[in-house]
């Protein structure tokens, strides 16, 4: 059984649960909104199933409920922020605002965040930068998920990254990918729903490919595009972990670990479009690129060609009206949080 819930009901619930866990109002809303936005995009793997993970980390003290960041290096266009194990979403949004401000002054900026936590979807933040008239690149590192090419022991994270750009009348063009065949959250989502996974997603603890989501959780996620996914992930760890002064490699802890400090890092590079050309000219060029792509003859069976980020925008419009489907296992986890915090469960309708 699943439950259909309106987005604002989910956001209200998530915010209230986090408030009850000691998170300030603005940060609680930001974290909850990041999860519900992922649901609206159609990426439930980064949605409400993660709320209990965050709550457990807050309760154990692995993640600080009150985020107190500190600038430890300031070189104008380049800033290094120590997050002191605060909330990843809060720290990354601080980096977005700081990155835009410094890019306005210098044309380009780099904000490094160390000692942070999982921030949800990278596109949630790069989209904000693009809306401000900037092009953004955001990389983060994550806990070990894949083996180095040729190995059979986890040592490298999925280490996602996102690039976003304003696209004039088209909105925002944005990509957000992990360097594994699939984001680890999709493995957890399949396990939550009792579903098998495709054969090329993961391997078990012995390095043997598996379609069993539970075995995959304890095994290895396979890199995307073979060795290419491995080397990209390695270099993202250089940018987000080694360069920022954060944990890297096997020393990073994931959001599903309730007690270990994460120590993950992020690197945000922001380019002010106006430092290179007028916003109007850039918009026209982006629109021309998108129109060319969408006008390509379609392959048999294809209804529409999407530019990066367009499908998520389409899903958002649809699900904002129709409601978000919450799997029963996730709903039971939310019910448990409701009981523990005294926060009423969101109202659902038309149970499927």
N, C-alpha and C positions, 0 to 999 in steps of 0.2 A: 504494500500500500504506500502511496505517496501523498503529499499534501501540497496544495496550490496556495501560495501566499503572495500578497502584494509586497512590492519592494519596500515601500515606506514602513510597512509593519515589521519586516525583517530588520531594517535599519534601527527602528525604535527599540526592538527587542535587544539587538546586539549592543546598542549604546547603553541601555539600562543595565544589562548584565555586566558590562565592563565598568560602569560607574559603581556598581555594587562590589566590584573587585578592587576598587581604589584608584581607577584611572580617571583623570580630570575630564570634564565634559567635552571639551573640544577634541581631545585626543581620542576619547571613547567613540565619538561620532565619526572621526576620520577613519579609525580602524574598522568600525562596523560598516561604514560606507564603502571602504575598499573591498570588503568581502561581498557585499550585496552587488556592487558594480560588476565584480567578476561573474556573479550569477546572471546578471542582466546581459553580459557579453556572451553568455553560453559556456562559460568556463567554470562549471561547478567544482572542478578539482581545486580551485583556489577560492572557493566560496565559503558557505556557512559550515561546512564540515570541519573547517579549521578553527572556528571560534573556540571549541573546547580545548584545543591545543594551546591557544594563546592564554586562556584562563588558567590552565594548569601551570604554565610557565610563570604567570604573574603571581599565583599563589605560592609557588615554591621560592620565588625571588630570583629565579634564573633570568627573568626579564623585569626590569624596574617599572612599576606602575606609573611613577612620576618621572618623566623624561627630563634630564638635566644635561643638555649638551654643552660642550666647551670648545671654543676655537683654540687649537694648539699651534697652528701655523697660519700666518696670514701674509701672503705675498701679493696682495692685490687681486690679480686674476686667478691665483691659485690659493685655495683655502683648505686646511685640514681640520676636520671636526672630530672630536672624541665624543661618542654617544653615551659613554658610561653605561652601556647595556640597557638603554632605554628602548622604547617601542620603535620598531623599524619604520613603520608608516610615518610616525611623527618626525623622526630624524630625517627621512628622505624628503618629506615635504618641506622641512626647514632647508634642506640642501637645494631644493627646487627654487625656493624664494631667493636664497642667497646666490644661487647660480645665475638667475635672471638679472638680479641687481648688478652683479659683477660683470656680466656679459654686456649690459647696457653701458657700463663705464669703459670696458676694455675691448669690446667686440667679441671676445671669447673668454670663457671661464672654465675652471675645473674645480669641483668640490669633492674632496675625498672624505668619506665617513668611516671611522673605525669603531670597533666595539659596539656594533649595532645588533639588530635582530632581523629576522625574516620580515620583508615588507609587503608581501602579497604579490600582486602583478606589477612588473616593471612599467608596463604601458600606462598604468594609473597615474604615474608621475610624469612620464615623458609627454603624455597628452596635455598635461597642465602647462608644461613648458612651451609646447607648440601653440597652444591657445594664446600665449603671451607674445607670439611672433618670433619665436626662437626655434632652431633645430637642436634636438637633444640626443645625446647618447648616454645610456645608463647601463652599467654593468654591476653585477653583484656576484658574490661567491656563496656556496652552499655546502652542506655537509656531504661527505663522500657518498656517491651513488653509482659511479661507474669505475671500472678498472682501467688503468692505462692500456693502450693498444697492445695486445699480446699477453696481458696479465689476467688474473682471476680473483684479485682482491680489490675491494673498493678503496679508492684513494683520492678520487677527484669528484667534485660536485657537478650538478647539472649546470651551475654557473650561468644563469639566464642573462640576457641583454636585450635592450630595446632601443630603437631609433624612431624618433617621431619628427614630423615637419608639418607646419601649417600648409593647408592645401586650398586656400581661397574659398570659393563657393562649395568645394567638395568636403570641407571640414578639416580633418586631420588625417594624414597618412602615417600609419604607425605599424611597426613590427615588434613582436615580443616573443622570443623563443628561448627554450632551453637547448643545450647542446647534446642532450640525449635524444634517443628516438622519440621520447615522450616525456613530459614533465612528470616528476614523481607523484604529484598530486593526483594524476589520472590513474595511477596504479592504486592509490588509496581509495579513489572514488569507485573503481571497479570492485575492489574488495568490499567496500561498504554496500554495494548493490548486488554482491554475490555473482558478479559477471566474470567471464573469462576475458583475457586480454589478447590482442593480436599476437601472432607468433614471433614477430621481430622487435617487440618492445623490450623484453627483459630475459634474464637468465636466472636460474636458481643459484643456491650457494656454491654449487660445484661448477658454475659457469656453463651449465647446459640450458639452452633456450627453453622457456616455459610459457604456457598460456594461463597458468594458475596465478592469480593476482596475489594470493597470500604468500606463495613461494617467492614471487618477485619482490615483495616487500623486504624479505630477508636475504634476497640475493643481489643481483646486479641489474641496473638499467643499462641497456645497450646504447652506445653512442650513435648519434645521427650520422648518416653518410660515412659509416666506417671510421677510418683513422682521422678523417677531417673533423668529425665531431669531437674526438679526443683532443686534438691539438688546439682547436678553438677554445674548448673548455679550459685547457691548461693556461692559455694566454689570458683568458678572462680572469682566472685566479691571480695571474700576475698583476693585472690592472686593479682588480677589486680587493685583493688580499695582500699580496706582497707590497705593492706600491703604496697602499693606504696605511700600512702599519697594523693591519688587522690580522686575525688568524687566517691560515690558508691550509690547503690540502686536507689531511685527515684530522686537523685540530678544530675544524668548524663543527658546531653542533646544530642540528636541525630543529624546526619548530615543533616537531612531534616528540622531541625529547623533553620531558617535563622538568628536568632538574639541572641540566648542564647549561652554563653560559654559552651563548652562541659564538660571540666574537667575530661575526661575519663583517664584511666590509662592502662599501659601495663606492663607485666612481661615477660622477655625473659631469659630463662635458656639455656646455651650453654655448651655442653660437647665435648671436643676435643677427637676424637676417638683414637688418638695416645697415649693418657694418659692411655688407657686401653688395647690396642693391636695394632698391625700394621694395617695400612690402608688396606693393601692387604688381611690380614686375615679377617678383618671385611667385606670387599667386598665379599670375597668368602662365608662367612656365610650368608650375605644378599641375594646373588644370589641363594644359596641353599634353603633358605626359600621361595623366590619368585618362584623358579622353582617347588617346592613342591606344592605350592598353585595353580599355573597355570596348573599343571598336574592332578589335581583332576578331576574325571569324571564329566562331565557337566550335569546339570539338563536339562530336556526336554525343548527345545525352546531357550536354551542359546548357543550362538555362541562362546563366549570366556569369560574366567575368567580373570578379571583385578586385579592387585595389586594396593594399594592406590596410586593415582597420575598418573597411567598409562593412564587412560581415558583422563585426561586433556592434557597429552603430545600428545596423538593421535589426539585429537580435534585441538590442536595447529598446527600440521603438515597439517591437512586437511584445516582448515580455513585460514591459512597463504597463501595457494594457491587459495582457492575458494573465499575468501573474507568474511567479517563479515556482517550479516544481521542486519540492524538497523530498529526497529519498527517505524511506522509513527509518533506516538506521541513523541518518543524520537527525531526523526529527526526534528520535528517542534520545539522542545526545543533547539536543536543545531542551527536551523535556526535563532531563536530569539537571541541566543548568538552571532551568526555571524553578525546580524544587529547591535547589541549593541556595539560590539567591533571592527567592521570593518574587521574581519578576514574572509577570503573566506571559504565557506563551502567545506568540502572534496568532491572530485570528486567521483560520484557513477556510477555503471554500472549495466546492466541487472536488472532493477527494477522488483521485483516479483509482 
